[in-house]
């Protein structure tokens, strides 16, 4: 399993393509803070030799925060629950079941920093990977509008690959941590029919390998995943979740308003701190569960104000994302243009998404400048 990790679900608005230029300007820091986590694309893309000593992430969406908490704490259990075929009736039933528990989930996540729900995490990522567009586990209004939403059944991804997220073709290949137990079938044209999504015959047939007849692994516990007597067929999904769990082992994951982890105690008091700000862009807050209060500035405007205020600190390296023209930043900030893959705009019938070319990231004065900063400043508390 490659350690080139990414979220196991479709992430519209993710910053994976920009992660390298972000870390190029953050450099090596003691502390990393990401108030709008969602797909964790930038956090997961941090080079191994730049890994911060302290990492704190947050997301207002309880389903997102719960998923990452559960993955970190018990990836094997989440993988077992999530490794399930796409069935349309189940998609709608699970959607309603999850929505009915949304409020209680948020309250429990807020009250207990160690709380997580494996079943909620697994069913949420399972549905997020099968749902088309927006509406998955959102408000009552979205539930009514999307109640007849079919699962994602068409070709998707590079080369017409079937499925996204945990339902992608590659996720249903055998685990690389076990022998290859798949069954190859010869098609009419003489080719091999293997790896055709989650409904491939090799995923549904019993293993042709003899079962493991040993008494266990020496610890007194039964071994799982050997031959036809295994309780579950291990796939690469298990490997991915385990790798994510290892990566996030020491990452603190909060659930609530973004400002809760942007205080001095969470940021610069740890030492040299990098803060990656990717708030919902102006006019798109509803897609991420944020609501604008009466007479209140847009969320992106409030985040921008905080970034400008803190941006003069020499022990803070801040990156703020937005569309071209959305943020009026001081001249001391560096503006970098990059092109996104597309997100929701890719679903337009004409296939043209002009917003993909409007992406900008603004970097505070303390950030490194490629070609200009040869070394890095050392501050008190830095390792």
Long-range contacts (C-beta under 8 A, 24 or more apart in sequence): 1-176, 1-177, 1-236, 1-239, 1-240, 1-242, 1-243, 3-48, 3-243, 3-247, 5-44, 5-240, 5-243, 5-244, 5-247, 6-39, 6-41, 6-44, 7-38, 7-39, 7-40, 7-41, 7-44, 7-165, 8-125, 8-129, 8-165, 8-166, 8-171, 8-237, 8-240, 8-241, 8-244, 9-39, 9-125, 9-128, 9-129, 9-164, 9-165, 9-166, 10-128, 10-129, 10-164, 10-165, 11-38, 11-39, 11-41, 12-134, 12-287, 12-343, 12-344, 13-38, 13-278, 13-281, 13-340, 13-343, 14-38, 14-39, 14-41, 14-343, 15-41, 15-42, 15-276, 15-278, 15-321, 16-41, 16-42, 16-45, 17-338, 17-339, 17-340, 17-341, 18-42, 18-321, 18-338, 18-340, 18-359, 18-361, 19-45, 19-46, 20-45, 21-336, 21-338, 21-361, 22-276, 22-319, 22-361, 23-47, 23-50, 24-368, 24-370, 25-317, 25-319, 25-334, 25-363, 25-367, 25-368, 25-369, 25-370, 26-50, 26-274, 26-276, 26-317, 26-319, 26-367, 26-368, 27-317, 27-367, 27-368, 27-373, 27-376, 28-376, 29-271, 29-272, 29-273, 29-274, 29-317, 29-382, 30-54, 30-270, 30-271, 30-272, 30-273, 30-381, 30-382, 30-383, 31-55, 31-56, 31-267, 31-268, 31-270, 31-271, 31-272, 31-273, 31-274, 32-56, 32-273, 32-274, 32-275, 32-276, 33-57, 33-261, 33-262, 33-266, 33-267, 33-273, 33-274, 33-275, 33-276, 34-58, 34-275, 34-276, 34-278, 35-258, 35-259, 35-261, 35-262, 35-275, 35-277, 35-279, 35-303, 36-258, 36-277, 36-278, 36-279, 36-280, 36-288, 37-64, 37-65, 37-68, 37-253, 38-64, 38-278, 38-288, 40-68, 40-248, 42-276, 42-278, 43-251, 43-276, 44-244, 44-247, 52-274, 53-270, 53-383, 54-252, 54-270, 55-250, 55-251, 55-252, 56-251, 56-252, 56-253, 56-254, 56-261, 56-266, 57-251, 57-252, 57-253, 57-254, 57-261, 58-253, 58-254, 58-255, 58-256, 58-258, 58-260, 58-261, 59-253, 59-255, 60-255, 60-256, 60-257, 60-258, 60-288, 60-289, 60-290, 61-288, 61-289, 62-102, 62-105, 62-106, 62-109, 62-255, 63-98, 63-102, 63-105, 63-120, 63-124, 63-137, 65-109, 65-253, 65-254, 65-255, 66-105, 66-109, 66-116, 66-117, 66-120, 66-121, 66-124, 66-255, 67-121, 67-124, 67-125, 68-248, 68-253, 69-109, 69-115, 69-116, 69-121, 69-253, 70-116, 70-117, 70-118, 70-120, 70-121, 70-122, 71-121, 71-241, 71-244, 71-245, 71-248, 72-244, 72-245, 72-248, 72-249, 72-251, 72-253, 73-114, 73-116, 73-245, 74-116, 74-118, 74-245, 75-238, 75-241, 75-242, 75-244, 75-245, 76-238, 76-241, 76-242, 77-118, 77-122, 78-118, 78-121, 78-122, 78-125, 78-241, 79-122, 79-237, 79-238, 79-241, 79-242, 80-122, 80-232, 80-238, 81-118, 81-119, 81-121, 81-122, 81-123, 81-126, 82-121, 82-122, 82-123, 82-125, 82-126, 82-166, 82-237, 82-241, 83-166, 83-232, 83-233, 83-235, 83-237, 83-238, 84-126, 85-198, 85-199, 86-130, 86-151, 86-152, 86-153, 86-163, 86-167, 86-198, 88-150, 88-151, 91-127, 91-130, 91-131, 91-149, 91-151, 92-147, 92-149, 94-123, 94-126, 94-127, 95-127, 95-131, 95-136, 95-137, 95-143, 95-146, 96-143, 97-123, 98-123, 98-124, 98-127, 98-137, 99-137, 99-140, 99-143, 102-137, 106-255, 109-255, 110-255, 110-256, 113-252, 113-254, 125-165, 125-166, 126-166, 126-167, 128-165, 129-163, 129-164, 129-165, 129-166, 129-167, 129-168, 130-165, 130-167, 133-344, 133-347, 134-287, 134-344, 138-289, 162-196, 162-197, 163-197, 163-198, 166-237, 167-197, 167-198, 169-195, 169-196, 169-197, 170-195, 170-236, 171-198, 171-235, 171-236, 171-237, 171-240, 172-197, 172-198, 172-200, 172-203, 172-235, 172-236, 172-237, 173-235, 173-236, 174-234, 174-235, 174-236, 175-225, 175-234, 175-235, 175-236, 175-238, 175-239, 176-236, 176-239, 177-234, 177-238, 177-239, 178-225, 178-226, 178-234, 179-209, 181-207, 181-208, 181-209, 181-227, 181-233, 183-208, 203-233, 203-235, 207-233, 258-303, 259-306, 262-306, 262-310, 267-310, 267-316, 268-313, 268-315, 268-316, 270-381, 271-315, 271-379, 271-380, 271-381, 271-382, 271-383, 272-315, 272-317, 272-377, 272-378, 272-379, 272-381, 272-382, 273-315, 273-316, 273-317, 274-316, 274-317, 274-318, 274-319, 275-307, 275-310, 275-316, 275-317, 275-318, 275-319, 276-319, 277-303, 277-307, 277-318, 277-319, 277-320, 277-321, 278-321, 279-303, 279-321, 281-322, 281-323, 281-326, 282-322, 282-323, 282-326, 287-344, 300-326, 300-327, 304-329, 307-362, 307-364, 310-364, 311-364, 311-365, 311-366, 312-364, 312-365, 313-366, 314-366, 314-377, 314-379, 315-366, 315-379, 316-364, 316-366, 317-363, 317-364, 317-366, 317-367, 317-368, 318-363, 318-364, 318-366, 318-367, 319-361, 319-362, 319-363, 319-364, 319-367, 320-361, 320-362, 321-359, 321-360, 321-361, 321-362, 322-360, 322-362, 323-355, 323-358, 323-359, 323-360, 324-358, 324-359, 324-360, 326-360, 327-360, 327-362, 329-362, 332-364, 332-365, 333-362, 333-363, 333-364, 333-365, 334-362, 334-363, 334-367, 334-369, 335-360, 335-361, 335-362, 335-363, 336-360, 336-361, 336-362, 336-363
